[in-house]
Amino acid sequence: MMRRRAMGRGLMRTAATTAVVVGTAKVVGGSMDAHAANKQAEQQAVYDSQQAAYDSQAQVQQQQYEMQQMQAQMAQMQQQQAAAQAPAAAVAPAAAAASGGLTDADMAKLKQLADLHSAGALSDAEFDSAKQKILG
């Protein structure tokens, strides 16, 4: 009977030790799971940040490309306008000579003054004064 009690106590001791080991393993395992989850969240945050920076850079590059395309279109339109005005410019010197001897440069200055005046950059008095200087 003594042997049975000793054996019962040994089993109890073994069961208690096993319970402590299992409990410790659960705590350590839970801690490791939490650490892994935190690390994964940090890595996701870094990835999200890098993705946002990449997206922003791609958007800037797209805008730059669109600006270049618009500038190319504007340059092409300006060339077309210059080509369309070229025949008119050839007729202008003859017309200028007939209209009192104004040169192309004088005509360009008058046009520039008119543009500044219509934009509100020059008052009526300033416009008239500058116009009289050009016309002589």
C-alpha positions, 0 to 999 in steps of 0.5 A, spaced: 500 500 500 505 504 501 508 503 494 501 505 491 501 512 495 508 513 493 507 511 486 500 516 486 505 521 489 510 520 483 504 521 478 502 527 481 509 530 481 510 528 474 503 531 472 504 537 476 511 538 472 508 537 465 503 542 467 508 547 468 512 545 462 506 546 458 503 552 461 510 555 460 510 553 453 504 556 451 506 563 454 513 563 450 509 560 444 504 566 445 509 571 446 513 569 440 506 569 436 505 576 438 512 578 436 511 575 429 505 579 428 508 585 430 514 584 426 509 582 420 505 589 421 512 593 421 514 590 415 507 591 412 508 598 414 514 599 410 512 596 404 506 600 404 510 606 405 515 604 399 509 603 395 506 610 396 512 613 394 513 609 388 506 611 386 507 618 388 513 618 383 510 614 378 504 620 378 509 625 377 513 622 372 506 621 368 505 629 369 511 630 366 510 626 360 503 629 359 507 636 360 512 634 355 506 632 350 503 639 351 509 643 350 510 639 343 503 640 341 504 647 342 510 648 339 507 644 333 501 649 333 506 655 333 510 653 327 503 652 323 501 659 325 508 662 323 508 658 316 501 661 315 503 668 317 509 667 313 506 669 306 502 675 310 509 677 312 512 678 305 506 682 303 507 687 310 513 690 308 510 693 301 504 695 305 508 698 310 512 702 305 505 704 302 502 706 309 507 711 311 514 708 312 513 704 318 518 698 319 516 691 321 519 692 328 515 699 328 509 694 327 511 689 332 512 694 337 505 697 336 502 690 336 506 689 343 503 696 346 496 694 344 497 687 347 499 691 354 494 696 353 488 691 352 491 687 358 491 693 363 498 693 364 498 700 360 494 706 362 491 710 356 496 715 357 502 711 357 499 707 351 498 714 347 505 716 349 509 710 347 505 710 340 506 717 338 514 715 340 514 710 335 509 713 330 514 719 330 
